[in-house]
């Protein structure tokens, strides 16, 4: 049986707001699909529909071959869900939390205890297993939340921003645990705001905006869509941003973008480093005081901003 996820033409509307607007999606079995999009793009709505917590207004979706509306009970037997915030009881221990969720999943008491011990060891919680969860770090709580989502041996795991609020170490712990699961055949759909995480860990990425899929591909394929090297120009003063934008445009660089927070201007650099002489000449002519010039390969951040900017420019009915 297919262990992946398929969605076709999903629509979900809240009053005048269309959270999903004919969304299509395919997540192959045994892979990590990274779901990216700006706030309000429809990511959490999609996860809730696939996990049978919401019904779509129209369209179809299947998880492991089961229809999420007509066969919701079958879907619930094969999926695990970890939302943006840990669902565990902070006044109970890890063992107690896992046991309760095992019983809720209709596992027998002995099976629930055995599975709980297995997950405590898997997620490196043995030394803290009998401490109240309120004493745990953010990374430990997240690992326990993953354990809870895995109690019933799900074939598909939905993770809605699983590393939000965690420090780099905690984020690395969560992704390491997820990587181990996928190696064992679990299919994972992960929403994240950390684009470098999706770049590093996702096998396939879907970018959505205004409830629609606007790009799908491997991270390397999406980067190729942006095209060419990127030039970052860091300036010393905020007053240099406008002249720097003008200089890059005069040098023939398409659609330069300014960032006031980092005092920098970025643009695609057609022709690579060979165009640098033109850029430097124009910056000098505009009187820009440059702090640093960097030529780099495009990142997933560049892809994300380029795609969502294009979607906004085209508009949506």
N, C-alpha and C positions, 0 to 999 in steps of 0.2 A: 504493500500500500504506500502511496505517495506520502512522504513525511514533510513535505514543504508547505508553503502558503501561497494561495492564489486569490487575488481580488480583481473584480472587473466592474467598472462603472459604479463604484460605491458613492452614494450621496447621503449626507446627513445634514439636516437643517435645524437651526434653533431660531425660531422666529424669522427675522429677515436675514440672519447670518447663515451662510452655507459653509459649514465647517469642512465638509468633504464635497467635492464638486465633480463627480464622475471619475474617481481615482482608480487607476489600475496598478497592480503590483504583483510581482512574482518573486518568492524567496525559495531558492533551491534547497533540497533536503541536505542537512549536515553542513550548513554554512552559516556565517554571521552576516546578516543584512543590516547595514547601518542606515537608519532613517533620519535624514537631516531636513531642516527647514526652520525658518524664523518662528518666533513666538506667534501662536495663533494660526500656524499653517495647517493644523489638523492632525498632527502626529499623535497626540494622546487620544483623540477621538478615534483614530484608526485602530490603535492598540485596544481600546475598550470594545470596539466592534469585533475585532478578531478574537478577543477573549470572551465573547458572548455577554459582556456587561452592558452593551448597548445594541439596539437593533438598527440597522441601516434603513433609511427611508426608501431606497431603491438600490439596485445593484446586487451582486453576489460575491460571496467569499467562501473559500474552503480552507480548512486546516487539516492536514493529514488526510485529505480526501473527504472530510465531513463538512457539510454545509453549516455555517455558523448560526443560521436561523432555524432551519428545519431539523438539524441534528445537533442542537446546542449541548445536550447532555453528553453526547459522544465527544464533542470538542473539549468539554471541560475535563474529560477523563485523560486527555492526551496533552494538555497544556499546563504550564506553570506561569505565574505572573508575579513580577516584582515591580511595584509602582515607584513613583518619585520619592516616596517617603516610606521608611521601614514600617511594616505592618505588625511587627512583633510587640508583645506586651513587655514594657520595660521593667515591670515589677516582678516578672517571672524570670527564671533562669533559662539558659539556652536549651537545656534538656527538657524543661517543662514546656517551653514554647513549641519545640519540635514535636513533642509527644501529643500536645493538644491538636496541632495541625494534622498530624497523622491520623488521629481518631476522627477528626472532621472529614478527612478523605476516605473514611470508612475502612481504614486499615485496622486489623485486630491489635489489641494491646501489645502483644509480643512483637508483632511485625513493626509496629510504630516505634517501639523502643529500639529495636535492632537497626531500623533505618535511621533513627535519630543519632545513634552512636556512630554509624557510618559517616553521616554528614558532619558531625562534630569533628571527626578526625580529618575528613576531606578538607574542611575549611579552617583547619588549624585553630580550633576553639577548645581543645581538650582542657587546657589549664584554667580556662574561664567558664567551663560548662556549667558549673554550679553557682556562679555569681549572678546576681540580678543584672538584667540587660542594661539598666540605667547606669551601671558602672563601666559600660563598654565605650571604646572609642567609636568614631563614625565608621571607620573601616571595618571594625568587628561587627557592628550592627548590620552593615550592608552584607557582609559575608553570611551572617545568620539569616538575613532576609532571603538571600539566594538559597540557603539550605531549606528554608520553609517552602520556597517555590518549587523545590526539587523533591519534596517528601514523597510524592506519588509517582516518581519516575517519569516525568513528562517527556514526550518526544519533541515538543516545541516549547521554547521559553521566550516569553515577552518581557523585556526589561525597558521600563520607561525612565530614561535619564538615571541609570543606576549609580552613577558616580557624582551626581550633583552634591556640592557641599563637602566633598572629601578632599583631603590633602593629596599631593602626588603619590605618596606611599599607599594610601588607602585606595586610590584609583587603580594603581598597579596591581594591588591584591585582588580587586574585583575582576579585572581583565584577565589575570592569570588563571583564576578559578573558571571563568567563562571559557577560556581557551581549552582547558582540560576537558570540559563538558563537550565542546564541539568536536574535539578529537574522538570522542566516544560515540559520535553520531547525532548529538542533539542539534536541532535547528534553532537559531536564535535571531530574533528581531529586536534590535536595540536602538532606541532613540537617544541621542546625545547632543549636547551643546558644545562638547569639546571636539573640535574638528580634527585635531591631531590624533585623538584616540580612534576615530573612525578611519583615518588614513592608515594607521598602523595595524588595526585589528580586524576591520571589516573585509570580507571577501567581495561583497557587492554593496553598492551604495545607491539609495534612491533619494533624490532631492525633491521635496514637495513644497509648494507655495500656493496660498489661496485654495487649499484643498485639492490641488491637482498635482500629478507627477510631472515634473519639468525636466528631469534627467535621470538616467539609470546607467550604471556601468561600474566597472572596477575602478578603484581610486586612480590608477595610472591612466585609464581611458578618459576619465573626466578631466584630469589635468591636461590631457592633450587637446581637449576642446577649447581651453583658454588660450593655448598657443604661445610658443616661444618663451624666452627668458623674461624675467621681470626686473625692472629697475626701481630701487628704493632710494629716494633722495631725502636725507635728513637735514633739516635746516636749523639754524641757531635760534631764530626768532619767529614768532607767529606772523609777524608782518612780512616774512619772506615766503609764506605759503602761496599767496596769490601770484607773485612774480614767478615762483617755481612752476606753478601750474601753467602759466603762460609760456614759460621757457620750454617745457616738455612738449606742449602742443606745437610750438614753433619749430621744434626739432622733428616733428612728424610722428610723435608717439601718440597712439590712439587713446582717447578717453582717460587721461591722467586723473587720479583721485587723490584728494588731500585728506589727511587725518590730523585734526587739531590736537588730539590727545598726545600723539607721538611726535608731533611737529615733523611730519614726513609727507612726501608725495610719491605715489606709486603708479607705474604704467607698464604695459607690455612693451618689450623692447624688440621690435622687428629687426632681424638681422643680427641680433646678439650684441656682443661687446664691440663689434665693428662700428656701431652707431654712437659709441660713447663720445667721440670727438665732437660730433654735432651737438650732443646734449650739453657737454661742458661749455662749448662756445656760446650756446644760447643762455645758459645759466649765468655765465659771466656777463653777457650783454644786458641781462635783466637785473644785474647787481645783486644776485642772490648769494648770501653768505652760507655756504654749504658746510655742514658738520660731517657728513659721511655720504658716500655713494656705494651702493651694493647691487651687484647683479646676481640673481638667484633663479633657480628653477621654480615654477609655479607650485603653490601649495593648495591643499584642499580649501583653505580659507579663500584663496583667490577664486577658485571654482564656485564656491558657495555665493560669494558676493556678486560675481559676474552673472550667474544664473538667476539669482533672485532680483538683481537690478534689472535684468532683461525682462523678467516676468512682470515687474512693476511698470516698466515702460510700455509694454504691450497692452497692459490693462486686462481686466476681467469683467465680463458682464454679470 
